[in-house]
Amino acid sequence: MSIINTSASSQSRNRSQTLEKLWQDYEKKQLRNKRYQTKLEGFYREFTSQLLEKEQAVCDASAQWVRHLLTFVPRKSIKGRQREALLEWIDEEISIIESNPFNPINTHEIRDSFTSLLMAYQATLPKQDIGQHELDAFREELESMFGFELDIDDAQLSELIDEPAKFQAFFEQKLAEQHNKAFDDGDAENAFEQDEAEYDAQEDDFFFESSQPEQALSLELFSDKTMTKLYRQLANQFHPDKEPEAAKKALKKELMQQLSQAKKSKDAVALLMLALEYLPEYKLEADADMIKRIEAALQVKISLLNQDYQSMQNGDDIKSMIWQRFGSGSKASRARELAQYGDHLTIETEELLAKVTKIKTVQAIQKELNQRSRRGSFNDIFDLAMFNDETFDEFWQYK
């Protein structure tokens, strides 16, 4: 690494050669990660440019279909297992829309409509006698959920079970009270600080745990007065107020942010990289001990780069998931995959809109429901009313 001057001793020369190999490995892996990230972002742009409108068209058609299904919920002639199948079907269709990362539809409005119809229907059902055992079990479940004992008697609890609208209002009230009490008592702030401390501790364990020599030496390197001097030199070089040209001023502002981040994360390698690129005359006078600490810092950085690379390859973010789903094979095969998927989306949209047009009568929807009767029953009214996130992976399973 040409930025470093070393002493003339053979030990320093040997360490310098080791350092040079480490630095080359670091730069190689850094370039690898950048290329992979560029590949993910490029394919994501390709995906959205070709398929975003089709994904959103499916969501729009699905929303029309769900709203159409909701019109059958109040129909009294749909009952028993057929009604359970209808409610299950609606909930499943709403969940599919919710799980689509390209969804433009206000699913909260649709789900609220579904919940309201569900509760209105439940209110029409004859009240059932609830035994003490069931009542106690329900109370225990609620108290476990809230974390405190309920201040209502069995008669009030039975009323909540019989009238879902009252239960929902009670449920929301208790959650609001819990939230307000947490902030009044300072519990939320304390909990946040505790979580933050735990997170920081995890970070410290990974980067600078004293039992791990590389991390400890890396931190020691940043604390060296030579690094402090280099930081000040770079800060003086990058100060945006000293740059009259607008374009260069914007660049220096960005570089200043990088420098601040390097200081915050105690990243000595980042300082050296900035010096290598923007301080062509700079030379770091390094003895064997300094080189040893730079080696340790590079080993930490290489480890992190490998970790980042693995995370990108197996990530659960939308760009990684799209690449995992469609990115294998050659460029031509990827193009075919996207085209086939686009055709699938078009067919799915057309089929959904066709069902809205075709299924108009109770008899028609009952015929469809009979085909779904083999599915499990939705016995728990409150499970239906809850919002459950679908992961992006599960979204692809629907496809």
C-alpha positions as CSV (number, residue, x, y, z in Angstrom):
1,M,0.0,0.0,0.0
2,S,1.8,3.1,-1.3
3,I,0.4,5.4,1.3
4,I,2.5,3.8,4.1
5,N,6.2,4.4,4.7
6,T,7.8,1.6,6.8
7,S,11.1,1.3,8.6
8,A,14.0,-0.4,6.9
9,S,14.1,-3.4,9.2
10,S,13.5,-6.9,7.7
11,Q,10.6,-7.5,10.2
12,S,8.9,-4.3,9.0
13,R,9.4,-5.3,5.4
14,N,7.9,-8.7,6.0
15,R,4.9,-7.2,7.7
16,S,4.5,-4.7,4.9
17,Q,4.3,-7.5,2.4
18,T,1.6,-9.2,4.5
19,L,-0.2,-5.9,4.8
20,E,-0.1,-5.4,1.1
21,K,-1.8,-8.8,0.5
22,L,-4.4,-8.0,3.1
23,W,-5.1,-4.7,1.5
24,Q,-5.5,-6.2,-1.9
25,D,-7.9,-8.8,-0.5
26,Y,-9.9,-6.0,1.2
27,E,-10.1,-4.0,-2.0
28,K,-11.0,-7.1,-4.0
29,K,-13.9,-8.0,-1.6
30,Q,-15.0,-4.4,-1.4
31,L,-15.3,-4.3,-5.2
32,R,-17.1,-7.7,-5.2
33,N,-19.7,-6.4,-2.8
34,K,-20.2,-3.2,-4.8
35,R,-20.6,-5.2,-8.0
36,Y,-23.1,-7.6,-6.4
37,Q,-25.1,-4.6,-4.9
38,T,-25.1,-3.0,-8.4
39,K,-26.4,-6.2,-9.9
40,L,-29.2,-6.4,-7.3
41,E,-30.2,-2.8,-7.9
42,G,-30.0,-3.1,-11.7
43,F,-32.1,-6.2,-11.8
44,Y,-34.6,-4.6,-9.4
45,R,-34.9,-1.6,-11.8
46,E,-35.4,-4.0,-14.7
47,F,-38.1,-5.9,-12.8
48,T,-40.0,-2.8,-11.8
49,S,-39.8,-1.2,-15.2
50,Q,-41.3,-4.3,-16.8
51,L,-43.6,-5.6,-14.1
52,L,-44.5,-2.9,-11.6
53,E,-47.7,-1.8,-13.5
54,K,-48.7,-5.5,-13.8
55,E,-48.1,-6.2,-10.1
56,Q,-50.2,-3.2,-9.2
57,A,-52.9,-4.2,-11.7
58,V,-53.2,-7.6,-9.9
59,C,-53.6,-5.7,-6.6
60,D,-56.3,-3.5,-8.1
61,A,-58.1,-6.5,-9.5
62,S,-57.8,-8.4,-6.2
63,A,-59.2,-5.4,-4.4
64,Q,-62.2,-5.3,-6.7
65,W,-62.7,-9.0,-6.2
66,V,-62.5,-8.7,-2.4
67,R,-65.0,-5.8,-2.4
68,H,-67.3,-8.0,-4.6
69,L,-66.9,-10.9,-2.1
70,L,-67.8,-8.6,0.7
71,T,-71.2,-8.0,-0.8
72,F,-72.1,-11.6,-0.1
73,V,-71.2,-11.5,3.6
74,P,-74.7,-10.1,4.7
75,R,-76.6,-12.6,2.6
76,K,-78.5,-14.9,5.1
77,S,-78.8,-17.7,2.6
78,I,-75.0,-18.3,2.9
79,K,-74.5,-20.0,6.2
80,G,-72.8,-22.8,8.0
81,R,-69.6,-24.2,6.4
82,Q,-70.2,-22.1,3.3
83,R,-70.1,-18.9,5.3
84,E,-66.9,-20.0,7.0
85,A,-65.4,-20.7,3.6
86,L,-66.5,-17.2,2.4
87,L,-64.9,-15.5,5.4
88,E,-61.7,-17.6,5.0
89,W,-61.6,-16.8,1.3
90,I,-61.9,-13.0,1.9
91,D,-59.3,-13.0,4.6
92,E,-56.9,-14.9,2.4
93,E,-57.4,-12.6,-0.6
94,I,-56.8,-9.5,1.7
95,S,-53.6,-11.1,3.0
96,I,-52.3,-11.7,-0.5
97,I,-52.8,-8.0,-1.3
98,E,-51.2,-7.0,2.0
99,S,-48.2,-9.2,1.3
100,N,-47.5,-7.7,-2.1
101,P,-44.6,-5.2,-1.7
102,F,-45.8,-3.3,-4.8
103,N,-49.4,-2.9,-3.5
104,P,-50.9,0.6,-4.1
105,I,-54.2,-0.3,-2.5
106,N,-55.4,1.0,0.9
107,T,-55.8,-2.4,2.5
108,H,-56.6,-1.0,5.9
109,E,-59.9,0.3,4.5
110,I,-60.7,-3.1,3.0
111,R,-59.9,-5.0,6.1
112,D,-61.8,-2.6,8.3
113,S,-64.9,-3.2,6.0
114,F,-64.4,-6.9,6.4
115,T,-64.1,-6.6,10.1
116,S,-67.2,-4.5,10.4
117,L,-69.3,-6.9,8.3
118,L,-67.9,-9.8,10.3
119,M,-69.0,-8.2,13.5
120,A,-72.4,-7.2,12.2
121,Y,-72.9,-10.8,11.1
122,Q,-71.7,-12.1,14.5
123,A,-74.2,-9.9,16.3
124,T,-77.1,-11.6,14.5
125,L,-76.1,-15.0,15.8
126,P,-78.0,-16.4,18.8
127,K,-76.0,-16.1,22.0
128,Q,-74.5,-19.2,23.3
129,D,-74.1,-20.2,26.9
130,I,-70.5,-20.0,28.0
131,G,-69.4,-22.3,30.8
132,Q,-67.3,-21.1,33.6
133,H,-64.3,-23.1,32.4
134,E,-64.4,-21.4,29.0
135,L,-64.9,-18.0,30.6
136,D,-61.9,-18.5,32.9
137,A,-59.7,-19.7,30.0
138,F,-60.7,-16.6,28.0
139,R,-59.9,-14.3,30.9
140,E,-56.6,-16.0,31.4
141,E,-55.7,-15.5,27.8
142,L,-56.6,-11.8,27.8
143,E,-54.7,-11.2,31.0
144,S,-51.7,-12.9,29.6
145,M,-52.0,-10.7,26.5
146,F,-52.3,-7.5,28.4
147,G,-49.9,-8.4,31.2
148,F,-52.3,-7.5,34.1
149,E,-55.5,-8.6,35.7
150,L,-58.8,-7.5,34.1
151,D,-61.0,-5.2,36.3
152,I,-64.2,-6.7,34.9
153,D,-66.5,-9.4,36.3
154,D,-67.7,-12.5,34.6
155,A,-70.9,-10.9,33.4
156,Q,-69.0,-8.1,31.6
157,L,-66.6,-10.6,30.2
158,S,-69.5,-12.6,28.8
159,E,-70.9,-9.5,27.2
160,L,-67.6,-8.8,25.4
161,I,-67.6,-12.3,24.0
162,D,-71.2,-12.0,22.8
163,E,-70.7,-8.6,21.2
164,P,-67.4,-8.4,19.1
165,A,-67.8,-4.6,18.6
166,K,-67.7,-4.0,22.4
167,F,-64.7,-6.4,22.6
168,Q,-62.8,-4.5,19.9
169,A,-63.5,-1.2,21.7
170,F,-62.4,-2.7,25.0
171,F,-59.3,-4.2,23.4
172,E,-58.3,-0.9,21.8
173,Q,-58.9,1.0,25.1
174,K,-56.7,-1.3,27.1
175,L,-53.9,-1.1,24.5
176,A,-54.1,2.7,24.6
177,E,-54.1,2.8,28.4
178,Q,-51.0,0.5,28.4
179,H,-49.2,2.7,25.9
180,N,-50.0,5.9,27.8
181,K,-49.0,4.4,31.2
182,A,-45.6,3.2,29.7
183,F,-44.8,6.7,28.6
184,D,-46.0,8.3,31.8
185,D,-43.9,6.0,33.9
186,G,-40.9,6.4,31.6
187,D,-41.0,2.6,30.9
188,A,-40.9,3.1,27.2
189,E,-37.9,5.3,27.3
190,N,-36.1,2.9,29.7
191,A,-37.1,0.0,27.5
192,F,-35.7,1.8,24.4
193,E,-32.5,2.6,26.2
194,Q,-32.2,-1.0,27.3
195,D,-32.7,-2.3,23.8
196,E,-30.3,0.2,22.4
197,A,-27.7,-0.8,25.0
198,E,-28.2,-4.4,24.2
199,Y,-27.8,-3.6,20.5
200,D,-24.6,-1.6,21.2
201,A,-23.3,-4.4,23.3
202,Q,-23.8,-6.8,20.4
203,E,-22.0,-4.5,18.1
204,D,-19.2,-4.1,20.6
205,D,-19.0,-7.9,21.0
206,F,-18.6,-8.3,17.2
207,F,-16.2,-5.4,16.5
208,F,-14.2,-4.6,19.6
209,E,-14.5,-7.3,22.2
210,S,-11.2,-7.3,24.0
211,S,-11.0,-11.1,23.9
212,Q,-10.8,-10.9,20.1
213,P,-7.3,-9.5,19.2
214,E,-8.2,-8.1,15.8
215,Q,-11.1,-6.1,17.0
216,A,-9.1,-4.7,20.0
217,L,-6.1,-3.8,17.8
218,S,-8.4,-2.2,15.3
219,L,-9.9,0.1,18.0
220,E,-6.4,0.8,19.3
221,L,-5.4,1.9,15.8
222,F,-8.1,4.4,15.5
223,S,-7.2,5.8,18.9
224,D,-3.6,6.4,17.8
225,K,-2.7,10.1,17.6
226,T,-1.5,9.5,14.0
227,M,-5.1,8.7,13.0
228,T,-6.4,11.8,14.9
229,K,-3.9,13.9,12.9
230,L,-5.1,12.3,9.7
231,Y,-8.7,12.9,10.6
232,R,-8.1,16.6,11.1
233,Q,-6.2,16.8,7.9
234,L,-9.0,15.2,5.9
235,A,-11.6,17.3,7.7
236,N,-9.7,20.4,6.6
237,Q,-9.5,19.1,3.1
238,F,-13.2,18.3,2.9
239,H,-14.7,21.3,4.6
240,P,-17.5,22.4,2.3
241,D,-17.4,26.0,3.4
242,K,-13.9,26.4,1.9
243,E,-15.1,25.3,-1.6
244,P,-16.6,28.1,-3.8
245,E,-17.8,25.8,-6.7
246,A,-21.3,24.4,-6.2
247,A,-20.5,20.9,-7.7
248,K,-17.3,20.5,-5.7
249,K,-19.1,21.8,-2.6
250,A,-21.7,19.1,-2.8
251,L,-19.0,16.4,-3.2
252,K,-17.1,17.7,-0.2
253,K,-20.3,17.7,1.9
254,E,-20.8,14.0,1.0
255,L,-17.1,13.3,1.8
256,M,-17.4,15.1,5.1
257,Q,-20.4,12.8,6.0
258,Q,-18.2,9.8,5.1
259,L,-15.5,11.1,7.3
260,S,-17.9,11.7,10.2
261,Q,-19.2,8.2,9.9
262,A,-15.7,6.8,9.9
263,K,-15.0,8.7,13.2
264,K,-18.3,7.5,14.7
265,S,-17.6,3.9,13.8
266,K,-13.9,4.1,14.7
267,D,-13.0,3.0,11.2
268,A,-9.3,3.7,10.6
269,V,-9.3,1.8,7.3
270,A,-11.9,4.3,6.0
271,L,-9.6,7.2,6.9
272,L,-6.7,5.6,5.1
273,M,-8.9,4.9,2.0
274,L,-10.0,8.6,1.9
275,A,-6.4,9.7,2.3
276,L,-5.2,7.4,-0.4
277,E,-7.8,8.9,-2.8
278,Y,-7.9,12.6,-1.8
279,L,-4.4,13.2,-0.2
280,P,-2.0,12.1,-2.9
281,E,1.0,13.5,-1.0
282,Y,0.1,11.9,2.3
283,K,2.4,9.2,3.7
284,L,1.7,7.3,6.9
285,E,4.9,6.6,8.9
286,A,4.4,3.1,10.2
287,D,6.6,0.9,12.3
288,A,6.0,-2.8,12.9
289,D,3.5,-2.1,15.7
290,M,1.5,0.3,13.5
291,I,1.5,-2.2,10.6
292,K,0.2,-4.9,13.0
293,R,-2.7,-2.7,14.0
294,I,-3.5,-1.9,10.4
295,E,-3.5,-5.6,9.6
296,A,-5.9,-6.2,12.4
297,A,-8.2,-3.4,11.2
298,L,-8.1,-4.9,7.6
299,Q,-9.0,-8.3,9.0
300,V,-12.0,-6.9,10.7
301,K,-13.1,-5.1,7.6
302,I,-12.6,-8.2,5.4
303,S,-14.7,-10.2,7.9
304,L,-17.5,-7.6,7.7
305,L,-17.4,-7.5,3.9
306,N,-17.8,-11.3,3.8
307,Q,-20.7,-11.0,6.3
308,D,-22.3,-8.3,4.1
309,Y,-21.9,-10.4,1.0
310,Q,-23.5,-13.4,2.6
311,S,-26.4,-11.1,3.8
312,M,-26.9,-9.8,0.3
313,Q,-26.9,-13.3,-1.2
314,N,-29.5,-14.6,1.4
315,G,-31.2,-11.3,2.2
316,D,-35.0,-10.9,2.9
317,D,-35.2,-7.4,1.4
318,I,-37.2,-6.9,-1.8
319,K,-34.2,-6.6,-4.1
320,S,-32.5,-9.7,-2.8
321,M,-35.7,-11.7,-2.9
322,I,-36.4,-10.7,-6.5
323,W,-32.9,-11.8,-7.5
324,Q,-33.3,-15.1,-5.7
325,R,-36.6,-15.7,-7.4
326,F,-35.7,-14.7,-10.9
327,G,-32.0,-14.0,-11.1
328,S,-30.5,-17.4,-11.7
329,G,-29.2,-18.5,-15.1
330,S,-28.1,-16.3,-18.0
331,K,-29.4,-12.9,-19.0
332,A,-31.6,-14.5,-21.7
333,S,-33.1,-17.0,-19.2
334,R,-33.8,-14.1,-16.7
335,A,-35.5,-12.2,-19.5
336,R,-37.7,-15.3,-20.2
337,E,-38.5,-15.7,-16.6
338,L,-39.6,-12.1,-16.3
339,A,-41.7,-12.3,-19.5
340,Q,-43.4,-15.5,-18.3
341,Y,-44.1,-14.0,-14.9
342,G,-45.5,-10.9,-16.6
343,D,-47.8,-13.1,-18.6
344,H,-48.9,-14.9,-15.4
345,L,-49.7,-11.5,-13.8
346,T,-51.8,-10.5,-16.8
347,I,-53.7,-13.8,-16.8
348,E,-54.3,-13.5,-13.0
349,T,-55.6,-9.9,-13.4
350,E,-58.0,-11.0,-16.2
351,E,-59.2,-14.0,-14.2
352,L,-60.0,-11.9,-11.2
353,L,-61.9,-9.2,-13.2
354,A,-63.7,-12.0,-15.0
355,K,-64.9,-13.5,-11.7
356,V,-66.2,-10.1,-10.6
357,T,-68.3,-10.0,-13.7
358,K,-69.3,-13.7,-13.8
359,I,-70.2,-14.4,-10.1
360,K,-73.2,-12.2,-9.5
361,T,-75.7,-14.4,-7.7
362,V,-75.8,-16.3,-4.4
363,Q,-76.1,-19.6,-6.3
364,A,-72.9,-18.7,-8.3
365,I,-70.9,-17.9,-5.1
366,Q,-72.2,-21.0,-3.4
367,K,-70.9,-23.1,-6.2
368,E,-67.5,-21.6,-5.7
369,L,-67.6,-22.0,-1.9
370,N,-68.5,-25.6,-2.2
371,Q,-65.2,-26.1,-3.9
372,R,-63.4,-24.6,-0.9
373,S,-65.4,-26.5,1.8
374,R,-62.5,-28.9,2.4
375,R,-60.5,-26.1,4.1
376,G,-60.4,-25.7,7.8
377,S,-63.0,-23.7,9.6
378,F,-62.6,-20.2,10.9
379,N,-63.9,-20.6,14.4
380,D,-62.2,-17.7,16.1
381,I,-63.8,-14.4,15.2
382,F,-61.0,-12.4,16.6
383,D,-58.3,-14.1,14.5
384,L,-60.2,-12.9,11.5
385,A,-60.2,-9.4,12.7
386,M,-56.5,-9.2,13.3
387,F,-54.0,-8.0,10.8
388,N,-51.3,-10.6,10.1
389,D,-48.2,-9.6,8.1
390,E,-47.2,-11.9,5.2
391,T,-43.5,-12.1,4.4
392,F,-42.3,-11.5,1.0
393,D,-41.3,-15.1,0.7
394,E,-44.8,-16.2,1.5
395,F,-46.0,-13.8,-1.2
396,W,-44.1,-15.7,-3.8
397,Q,-45.7,-18.9,-2.6
398,Y,-49.1,-17.4,-3.5
399,K,-47.7,-16.8,-7.0
